[in-house]
Amino acid sequence: MHLKKTKRNGRVYLSVVQNYREGNATKTRTIETIGYADAYESEFADPIAHFEAYVAELNEQRRAKRAPIEFSFPRDCVIDADCTESARWGISIALAYLDALEAKRAITPGDSTCANRKEAHREVAAARRAFEVFAAERVLHASPKHETWERRASFPRRCDFAIDEAYRALSVIAAADGRIARAMRAAYERIRPDHAPLSCARVVLGTFAFNDVDDVDSAQNRHPSARHAVCLAMVLDEDGMPAGYRLIDANPDAAAVRNLARDVKESLGAQRIVLVAGRLSHADAIMRTLAASGDGFIMHRPLETAVEGMRHWVVDERGYTTSRSGNYRIKSRVRSATFEADDGNDDEQPAEAKRTRHKAAARRLRVRDIVFWGRDYALRKRGGKSDAAGDDLDGYACIVTSETDLAAPEVFHSYRELWRLAEPFQVLESDFSPSPYPTPGDEHLRAHFALCYAAFFALRLERRDLGWRYNAAQVADALGRMEGSRLAENWFLFGYRSDVSDAIEQAAGVETARRLRTRQDIRRGIAQARKHIRGEGPAHA
């Protein structure tokens, strides 16, 4: 509330009013009428100063007493077609985590292509805000950028620029992608001094493919070149927290993996890496290369091309540990294996020369084979076929690892990181249509992965603060449901609560399960959560 002073015929009329926002407009509600200031000159030396102090006291009393809020609605009131606002409390908590990790600070005026200094600063400010909007939405779910932008009215911070400017900001974000990753890791290590070491880094390879939907000929046939693929190399510490990422060729060979391992060690200080990967064309050569440098691997082993002995071991019922429900079973064995290098450079050599060279380069290693069977996986593989028509290997997945000291469940936990990357980094084809907001393809792709990495990091930190009690889908779903509808004036009504949402709010250090909030409450909550996440304030003294 504040004291409103209105001039009328040379006199000042006083009233106590409260501002609130409706749509993009600020409106005022009268709380109390006081009258003309000069009518109180006989009582107070300075009537305006007196009533300003009176309003300040009213505000203090309201804060101290948490006075009830009253609204009245006509029975036949209707929804305002021009005002369908909502307030997204879950997005606000995600934003507090992004703030705590200092993601947007890595975007600087040096990333702008504007020669004019003032314009460069304006472009960077827009890029930082666009980064917040897109990354915070990605914490909750994968959504096309244009759809995210259409919901910007519910974002807790102002976004007063057009969507084409937001798309232009992608080039600025792309220029800062490496610094964003480094800044977030540095902030994480600073606010979580108990973080896991990077002495042995997990490097998870995930391949993402998509079509450029506008790359077609006059007959609307898609050009072969329209299919794009890229491999994300996500670096995780021993706690599963991100330490950086690289974008490499979608089908890496042994040389590419060797360079990747060297880069991770030199830039991040890792002493050793363990590569986690699905199907790779040069799997044997990659495994041999990693073993030669003292590094490790956890990789998919295709059963379709497995030798008869391997297939027999997989379908043999002996040795399996079965879950209580009977829906899953797992077994493993340690064996000695030979890996032959295949660098792809000897296509012109005679077959005998190839065999001789590969035999000389072969390396024997002790590895662990782990086979997993899942009932749901088997049904999906069979696609509704009868048991008789199904392959004996339906439902089985096999991986091979050099980490023989790890138990089978630990290995599968690391291997599942492949699946955990799929949705957070999903490439949506509708995002990469160059019209009507053209962005250079390589810059758009780099910006996409920078945004996804920031969202992935924020969600991982949130799950870590929750003690890893809930998976990513549970946390993201709860954040998405924590949304309030506008009730009246500046007040929003929230109606979702669960064990997960309570845990999220407690971990963020904010009030739990409040039914009513204003936009000011939400902005104040972001600041409170940011301090709590960083370990600042009296609770962490």
N, C-alpha and C positions, 0 to 999 in steps of 0.2 A: 504494500500500500504506500501511497505518497500523497502529499498535499497539493491539490490542484488549485492554481491561482488564475482566475479568469477576469479580465478587465471588462467592466460594464459602465459606460458613461463616466469614465474617469475614476471609477471606484474599483476595488479588487474584491472579487467574490471567492470565498474559500470553500473547498469541499474535500473530503477524503475519498480517494478513488483507488481502484486496483486495475492494472493493465493485464491483458491476456491476449494470446494470439489465436486467430481464427483463420485458417488457410495461410496466406502470406501477408495478412493484414493484422495490425495491432489494434485492439479494441479496448474500451474502458468501461468499467462498471462502477457506479457510485455506491460507496459504502455508507457515507454519512454527509449530510449537508451542514455547513457551519454558519455561513452568512457573510455579510460584508465585513472586511477587516476593520474598517474605521468605526464600526459599531462597538468594538471591544477595546478602543483606545483608552477608555476610562478605567478598564480593569487591568490591562497589561501594557507595559511600556512599549513592547514590540509584539503586536498580536501575531504577525506572521511567524516570527521565531518561536513564540509560545506554541502555536499549533503544529509547527514542524516537529517540535519536541514531543508533542502529544501523539502524533502519528508514529514517531519512532518508538514511543512507549507501547503503543498498540501492537506494532510489529514484534516487539520483544516479548510481550505477553502471549501473543499467538504462538511464537516459537517455543516458549517455555511451557505453555499449557497444552500444546498440541490440540487447540480448540477444534471441535467437530466442524465439518464443512457441510453446508446445507445447499441442496439444489431443489428447484421446483420445475416440473415439466407439465405442460398441458396434456390432458389425456389423449388428445388427437394430434400430438406433435409428430412431425414427419422428419425423415432424414434429409439433411441439406445436400442437394445434388452437387454443390460446389465445394463441399467440405467433408471429405471421407478420410480424414487424417487418422494415423495410428502412431503409436510410439513403441519402438522396438527396444525393449530393455535388454534382450539377449545380445543384439548387435552392439549395444553400449558396453557390455562386459567384454565382448570380443575386441572392441576398440580399445578398452583399457589395457588388455594384454598386448595389443600391437603398440600402444603408446609406451608401455613399460619396456618393450624390446627395442624401442627407438628406431623402428623400421624406416619411417618416412624421413628422418633426419639425414639419411644418406643421400637424399635427392637434393642437389645443390644447384645454384645458378650456373655453374660450369657445365651442367648437363643440357642447358638450353642452347638452341641454335640462334636465338635472337641476338643481334648485335647491340641493340639498345639495352642498357643496363636495367632501366625501369621495366621494360617489357619482359626481360629475362626473369626478373624477380616475380613478376605477375604470373608468368608461365610456370615457374617452379611452384608457386603457391597453389595454382590450379592442379598441377601434377601431384602434389602432396595430398590434396583433398581427394582427387580421383583415386589415388592409391589407397587411401583409407576406405573409401566407399566400396571399391571392388574387392579389396583384401578382406574386409570385415564380412562382406557377404559370402565370400568363399569359405570362411570359417564355418558357416552354417550349412552351405550346400553349393554345388556347382550350378551357376545360373548365367545365362548370356548377359553380356555387359549392358546391352540396351535395355533388358528387362530390369537389371539392377538399377540402372539410372532412372528408370520410370518410377522407382520407389524411393527416390532420394528425399522426398518430403518427410518420410519417417526416419531419416537418418538424423542422429542427434546434433550434428553440426551443419552449418549452412553450406549449401552447394548452389551458389548463385551464378552459374555459368552453364552454357549449352552443352549438349551431348557431343557435338563435333569438337569442342574444345577438350572434352574429356578424352576422346579418341586421339586427338593430337598429343595429349599428355603421355600416351603410351610410348612414344619415341623418347621422351625425357626419362621415363621410368626404365626403359631398356638400357639407356646409357649409364644408369646407376646400378644395374643388377648385381654386379660383383660386390659393390660397396654395401648394398642392402644386406646381402648374406653375411658379410664380415661384421657389419655393425650389429646385427641381431645376435650373432654368436658372442661377440664381445660383451654386449649388454647382458646376455644370459649368464655368462661366466661371472660377471660382476655382481648381479643380484642373487645368484644361486652359487655361492662359493663352495658348496658341497657337491658341485656337478661331477659327473663321471669323467675319468681321463680319456684322452684320445690316443693312448698308446697303441691300441688295436682298434682301428676304425672299420665299421661295416660300410661297404660301398654297394648300394642296391641299384641294379640296373633295371629301369622300367622303360619300355618302348611305347611311344604314343604316336598313332597315325590318324590322319584326318584328310578330308577332301577340301580343296579350295572350291567352294560351290559355284563361283562365277567363272571358273576356267573351263568353258565349254565352247564348242564350235557352233556354226550357224544352224546346224541340225540338232542342237542341244545334246550332243554327245560329249561326254566328259573326256578331256584330254588325258592321256596316260600320265603326263607330268603334273596333273592336278593332285595326285595322291602324294602326300607328304608324310614323312616319318622322322622321328627324332628319338634319341635315347637319353633319358634322364639318369645321371649318376648321382644318387643321393648319398651323402656321407653322414653316417650316424655314429655317435659315440657309444660307449658300452652301456649307457642307460637308455639308448634309443632316441636321444635328442639330436636334432639336426646340427651339423657342424659346417655345412656348405653343400654346394651342388655344382655339377658340370653338365653341359649339353654336348654329347658326342654323336658320332655316326650311329645310325639306327642298327647297323649290323657290324659291331666292332670286331676287329681281328686281334691277334695276339699283340701286335705292335701298338695298337690303340689302347689296349688294356695296360700294357707295360708303361706307356706314357701317362695314362691316368693314375696308376699307382704311384709313379714318381712324383707327379704333381701334387697328389694328396699328401704325401709324406713331406715334401718340401714346403708347401704352403700352409699346412695345418699342423705340422709337427708330429704326425703319426709315425710310429716305428714299424707298424705292420698293418696290412689291410686284409680283410676277408671279403671277397667278392660274392655277392648274392645275385643270382641271375636265373632267368627262365631258359627258354630254348635259344641257343646260340649256334650259328653255323660253324664257328671255329672253336667249339667247346674244348676238344682235346688239346689243341695248341694253347688255348688260354689257360687251361688247368696246369699244363706243363710249365708255361711261362711263370705263372704265379708261384708254383712250387719251387722253381729254380731260384727265385728271389726271396724265398722264405715267407711268402705270403700264402693265404689260404683261399678256399672257395666253398660255397654251398650252391650247387647248381642242379637244374632239372636234368633228369636222365630219361630220355624217351624210351618207353617200353615197346613201341611199335617196331623199332629196329633192334631191340635187344636180342642177344644170343639166346639159344635155347635153354642153356643152364640158368641164365638170369630169369627167364620167364617161368621156368619150373620152380625156382626159389620163391618167386612172388606169389604164385597160386598155391604153394604148399601151405596147408593150414597150420603146420607146426611153427611155433615160435611167436605167434601173434599175441599181443596184449589187447584185449577187447574192452571197450567202455561198458559201463553198467547198462546203458540203454541198448547196446548191441549195434549202434549206428556207426561206430568208428572202431578201427583196429590198426595197430602199428607194430612193426618189428624192424630189426636192423641187424647188420652183420659188419664185421671189419674184415677187409681182405687186402691183398696186395694187387695193385693195378698198374698197367703200363699205359702211358700217355705219349702219343706220337705228335710231334710238332707238324703243323700244316700252315705254312705262312702264305700259301697261295701264289708263290712266285716261281713254281717249277712246272707250270703247265706244258712247257716246251720240251722238258726232259723226257727221255725214254722211261718206260714203266719200271724197268729193272733198276735204273739209277735212282728213281724216286724211292723204291723200296729200300735200297741200300742206305740212302741218306736218312730216311725216316727211322730205320732200325738203329742207326748209329746215334740219332738224336733222342731216341726213346728214353723215358725216365720211369722208374718203378717207384710207386708211392703206396703207403698204407692209407686206405680211405675207408669211410663208413658208408654203406648203402642203407638207406632208410626207405621203407615202403609204407604207404598210408592208404587205407581203404575207407571210403565213406559211402553210406547207403544212398544219400541224396545225390552225391556225385555220380554214382553208378547209374541211377535212374536217368539223370540228365544225359549221360553218355549214350545210354541205350535209346533214348528218345521215344519211349513207349513200346519198344520191341519186347517180345516175350523173352524169358530167361534163356530158352533154347536158341533163340536167334542172336542173343548178345554174345559179345566177345568175352572170353574168360578173363581178360584184363580190364574190363569195364569197371570203373570206380576206383582203380588203383593209380596212385601217383608215386613216383620214385624220385629221390634226389640222392646225389653223391656229394660227400664233403670230405675235406682234408682234416677237419676238426674232430679227430677221433676221440679226444678227451671230453667232448660234450655229449650229454645224453640226448637221445632221439627227440624228446619233447623240446629241449632247448634249441636244437637245430631247426625244427619245424617252426618254432617261434620266430627265429631269424628269417626263415624262408618266407613266412607270411607277410613280411614287410613288402614284398612284391605286390601283394593284393592290397595292402594298406595305402600304397601310393596311387592306385588306379583311380579312385574317385577324386581325391583332393587335387590331382594334377590333370584331370580329364580335359581334353581339348574339345571344345564345342564348335562344330563346323559353322554354326550361325554367327559365331564371333569373328570368323576369319573371312567373311564375305567382304571384299574391298569396297563395295558400294553400300550406302552413300557416304561413308566416312573412311576414305582410303588411308591406310597405314602401311608402310613398307612391311612385307611379310616377315622378314627376319627380325625386324625390330618388334613387331607385334608378338612374335613367338617368344622372344626374350622377355618382353614385358609380362606376357602370360605366365611364364614360369617364375618370374620374380614375385608376382602377386600370389601365385599358388604356394610358393615356398614360404612367404611371410604368413599366410593363413595356416599352413601346415605347422609351422613353428609355434604360432600362438596357441593352436589347439593342443599340440603336444605338451606345451608348458602348462596349460590348464589341466590336462589329464594328469600330469606329474604332480601338480598341486593337490589333486584329488586322490593321490596315492594310487593311481592307475586302477581305481575300483570300477571305472566305467569305460567302455570302449568309445571310439571316436563317434560312432553313429548315435549312441545314447546321449553324449554331451551335445553334439550338434543339434539333435532333435529337440532337446530341452531348451537350448538357446533360441531356436526358431519359434518355439511355442510361447516364449516369454514376451508377448506382444500385447499392448493395451489399445483399446479403442477410445476415441475422444468422447468424454462424457459431457462436459460443459466447460465453457471458458478455456482455461489452460489445463484442465484436469483430464487424466486418462485413467481408465479402469482396466485393471489386469485380473485375469481369472484363471491362470494356469499355475499349478503347483504340483511338485512331485519330489521324491527323495533326491532325484538327480538335480533338480533346480535348487533345492535347499542347499545341497552340497556345493553347487557352483557358487551361490551367493556367499556362503560361509568362506569358501576358499578365496574369493575376491575381496572379502572384508567389508561387505555392504549389508544393509538391513535385509533380512530374509522375509520373503513372501508378502511384501507390501501390496495392498490392493489398489491404493491411489497414489499416483505420482504426477507431478507437473514436469514440464520440459526442464525447468530449472533444477528440480530434484534429480533428474536424469543426468544433467551435465555435472551436478555436484557429485553424484554417485560415480561417474567416470573418474573424476579427480581423486575421490576417496579410494576407489579400487586400484587406480594406478599407483598411488602411494603404498597401499598395502602389498601389492604384487612386488613392488621394488624393495619391500622390507623397510619402508620409512614410517615415521610416525610413532606415537607412544606405544602401540601394541608390539612394536619390534625393538623398543629401547632396551 
